[in-house]
Amino acid sequence: VGMNPGAVVTATCLAAGVTTILMGIYANLPLGLASGMGLNAFFAYTVVMEMGISWQIALTAVFVEGIIFILLSLTKVREAFVKCIPTNLKYAVTAGIGLFIAFIGFGNAGIVVGSEATKVTMGSLVSPTALITILGVMVIVILSKKNVKGAILWGMAASAIAAWIYAALSPEAATAAGIYLPKGILKFESIAPIAGKLDFSVFTNAGTISEFISVVFVFLFIDFFDTAGTLVGVASKIGMIDKDGKVKNAGKALLVDAIGTTFGALVGTSTVTTYVESSAGVASGARTGLSAVVTGILFLLAMFLSPLFVAIPGCATAPALIIVGFFMIESVKNIDFSDFTEGVPAFLTIALMPMTYSIGDGLMIGMLSYAILNLIANITTREAKDRKQVSFVVYILAIIFLLKIIFG
């Protein structure tokens, strides 16, 4: 899209490092932040390439979105949304995220591949990427069974080393499989070509302002619900949700997330958001902000070790995603499926997160179906005492979701 690749790597590590450390110190939660992959794709392919908007104006849209998010966080609007998510849906979000990241892992391994006939199908289990992933999964399972600390990290390391050995022995075949040897270890690229390049001239152009506003809205919508879903999913897994259904330190976490988006735009990267892979740390035992601080420091170190980190193939990170998916799906046992007004929305949330490849979309349909089903159930229930108490915020959100679905 015209941005300096090396500068983008540095900016991504810088934004991720600073905001993740802030999350650990201020919110005391084991959550990492970085540029979201879905939002990266929307930024590059839709906004810049398809719509023809310059990357400087696209970064300005991200910056404006971040400012709006800061205001929403300070006024407790985002926190109110997180709190109003029904308990069963909170468990469903955790399970749905588990399936989603496991699906990503299977895709990175080449175990699940695309198919024109059936959408997805089984890949080759004897392909190099699949075998490397299976090795990593086995290492994690065996070490976890032996209660070895850092089992997930050791599994990833085993897969990465196996991948690099394969690349050294069969470079051409490895390259075809997307596996490369590191091109060095130390390297640092300046962010000067992309930092501070916001372009506010769009506000003086009546012909493009409406398109700009629509881009800001899409960034806002995706980031809002992806962050809410990730926060709820990870928090429920580590027992950070109190008896009233409120996520502890949610307000602080959401404010950090908003600041991250704004800071990221200033240094030259797309929307910085709380990422779902935080659950990998939780699965390894992370419970406090200390893990986030350590993760943030590693992000900052990665600015100088980019050749090494860039060379870690998807099949080496896949084992962690698959195993974390296994840990998170456990939450499904807490869902009350005997009540259809609770069970059906929970099921839709779980199923649609991986199927739509979006945490936000899964949560949106789950909340919308919850509002509709419970509204109908309450209307058709004669006795007032038998009617379920549903937060008015849920119905307001349902209206917003309907408008989003109707008008795109």
Secondary structure by P-SEA (a helix, b strand, c coil): ccccaaaaaaaaaaaaaaaaaaaaaaccccccccccaaaaaaacccccccccccaaaaaaaaaaaaaaaaaaaaaaaaaaaaaaccaaaaaaaaaaaaaaaaaaaaaaaccbbbbccccccccccccaaaaaaaaaaaaaaaaaaacccaaaaaaaaaaaaaaaaaaaacaaaaaaaccccccccbbbbbccccccccccccccccccaaaaaaaaaaaaaaaaaaaaaaaaaaaaaaccccccccccaaaaaaaaaaaaaaaaaaaccccccccccaaaaaaaccccaaaaaaaaaaaaaaaaaaaaaaacccccaaaaaaaaaaaaacccccccccccccaaaaaaaaaaccccccaaaaaaaaaaaaaaaaaaaaaaccccccbbbbbaaaaaaaaaaaaaaacc
